[in-house]
Amino acid sequence: MGLYNFKPRFAPRILDGSKTHTIRPLRAIPDTPGKTLHLYTGLRTKSARLLMRVECSRIESITIEYHPERFLDDEPNFFSITIDGVLLDRDECEAFARRDGFDNFDDMMEFWTDRLPFRGQIVHWKAA
């Protein structure tokens, strides 16, 4: 079952349609396009709230990595995002971060810093 919990900070962006995907670890029983996704905040608490039910439109693989060696070389991109084997450039990372519910790429990487490297999937849905 496509059950997803979101931090409260993401709820407004899910509801207004600006967040159209979620990044998650691989699941034992993965979701597939066409399956119904149930998007919640506060799941498994008394304040649980269903944000919406949407159809899964696409699944992609994602890798997010930190490259400390680039810091020493004055390389501006210390982080990288690869989707389905394609490395995103900085502008693509900025756009991706906004679609994932962040203000910008730096905000997104602050969220991910203690979770890297990460390999998982992006679960997409069409905005309601």
Backbone torsions as a table, in degrees:
resi	resn	phi	psi	omega
1	MET	NA	135.0	-178.0
2	GLY	-81.3	73.2	-178.0
3	LEU	-103.2	122.0	-176.3
4	TYR	-130.8	132.7	176.8
5	ASN	-105.8	140.8	-179.2
6	PHE	-126.4	146.1	173.0
7	LYS	-62.5	147.7	-178.0
8	PRO	-54.3	-30.9	-178.7
9	ARG	-61.4	-23.4	-178.1
10	PHE	-90.9	-16.8	-175.2
11	ALA	-55.6	-48.4	-179.3
12	PRO	-59.9	-35.7	-177.9
13	ARG	-76.5	-27.8	172.9
14	ILE	-69.1	-46.8	-177.1
15	LEU	-65.9	-34.4	179.8
16	ASP	-86.7	-1.9	175.1
17	GLY	86.0	4.2	179.8
18	SER	-83.7	-22.1	173.2
19	LYS	-100.4	115.1	-173.6
20	THR	-122.1	14.9	176.0
21	HIS	-160.6	168.5	175.4
22	THR	-138.1	145.9	178.6
23	ILE	-100.8	124.9	-176.0
24	ARG	-140.5	156.2	172.0
25	PRO	-66.5	161.9	176.6
26	LEU	-62.8	141.7	-179.0
27	ARG	-103.6	154.4	176.4
28	ALA	-60.4	-41.5	175.8
29	ILE	-119.6	94.0	-173.9
30	PRO	-71.1	152.0	173.1
31	ASP	-75.3	159.3	-179.2
32	THR	-136.0	155.7	177.0
33	PRO	-54.2	138.7	-178.6
34	GLY	97.5	-19.4	-179.4
35	LYS	-77.6	148.4	177.8
36	THR	-80.1	131.9	176.9
37	LEU	-106.4	135.5	179.7
38	HIS	-109.2	111.9	-174.0
39	LEU	-102.5	120.8	-175.8
40	TYR	-124.4	163.0	161.8
41	THR	-128.7	145.3	-179.4
42	GLY	71.5	22.5	-178.3
43	LEU	-56.2	142.9	-179.7
44	ARG	65.9	25.9	173.2
45	THR	-132.3	170.2	177.3
46	LYS	-66.6	-22.3	-178.4
47	SER	-96.8	19.0	179.3
48	ALA	-57.1	138.1	-179.2
49	ARG	-141.3	125.3	174.6
50	LEU	-74.6	121.8	178.2
51	LEU	-83.0	-47.1	177.2
52	MET	-174.4	164.4	170.5
53	ARG	-113.5	129.8	-177.7
54	VAL	-138.7	163.6	178.0
55	GLU	-91.5	133.6	174.8
56	CYS	-66.7	125.5	-177.5
57	SER	-103.3	-23.1	-176.9
58	ARG	-169.0	151.3	174.0
59	ILE	-126.3	132.8	177.5
60	GLU	-130.9	154.0	173.8
61	SER	-85.4	150.3	179.7
62	ILE	-142.1	143.0	171.6
63	THR	-129.5	130.0	176.1
64	ILE	-121.3	126.9	-176.6
65	GLU	-135.7	154.4	174.1
66	TYR	-107.6	137.8	-177.5
67	HIS	-122.8	85.5	-177.6
68	PRO	-61.8	-26.2	179.8
69	GLU	-64.5	-26.4	178.3
70	ARG	-69.5	-29.3	177.5
71	PHE	-60.9	-41.5	-179.5
72	LEU	-69.6	-26.9	-179.7
73	ASP	-93.2	9.4	-176.6
74	ASP	58.4	27.0	176.1
75	GLU	-75.5	129.4	-175.2
76	PRO	-71.6	-22.3	-176.6
77	ASN	-103.0	93.2	180.0
78	PHE	-78.5	-18.6	-177.8
79	PHE	-116.2	152.0	175.1
80	SER	-134.6	148.9	174.1
81	ILE	-125.7	128.5	176.7
82	THR	-121.3	125.8	180.0
83	ILE	-118.7	123.4	-177.4
84	ASP	47.6	41.1	176.4
85	GLY	83.1	1.3	-178.7
86	VAL	-106.9	121.5	178.8
87	LEU	-76.6	126.8	179.6
88	LEU	-82.1	142.7	172.9
89	ASP	-84.3	176.7	-173.7
90	ARG	-60.1	-42.5	179.0
91	ASP	-63.8	-40.3	177.9
92	GLU	-66.1	-36.9	176.7
93	CYS	-63.9	-40.5	177.9
94	GLU	-60.9	-48.2	-179.5
95	ALA	-64.1	-41.6	179.3
96	PHE	-61.7	-44.6	-179.6
97	ALA	-60.1	-40.5	179.1
98	ARG	-66.0	-41.3	177.6
99	ARG	-66.9	-21.4	178.6
100	ASP	-90.3	3.2	173.2
101	GLY	98.1	11.8	178.8
102	PHE	-102.2	161.4	177.8
103	ASP	-70.7	-34.5	-179.8
104	ASN	-165.1	178.0	-177.2
105	PHE	-64.9	-39.8	179.1
106	ASP	-61.5	-40.8	176.9
107	ASP	-61.0	-42.9	179.4
108	MET	-63.5	-43.8	-177.5
109	MET	-70.5	-28.8	173.9
110	GLU	-63.2	-40.2	177.3
111	PHE	-63.2	-40.0	-173.5
112	TRP	-89.6	-14.8	-170.4
113	THR	-47.5	-47.8	-177.4
114	ASP	-81.4	3.3	-177.4
115	ARG	-114.1	10.6	-172.5
116	LEU	-101.0	151.2	-1.3
117	PRO	-74.1	154.0	-179.0
118	PHE	-126.3	134.7	173.5
119	ARG	-131.3	124.7	-177.4
120	GLY	-165.0	-140.3	-177.9
121	GLN	-139.9	158.2	173.1
122	ILE	-108.3	124.9	177.8
123	VAL	-104.3	115.9	-177.5
124	HIS	-100.6	150.8	171.0
125	TRP	-140.7	161.6	176.0
126	LYS	-87.6	136.8	179.1
127	ALA	-59.9	141.5	-178.1
128	ALA	-72.3	NA	NA
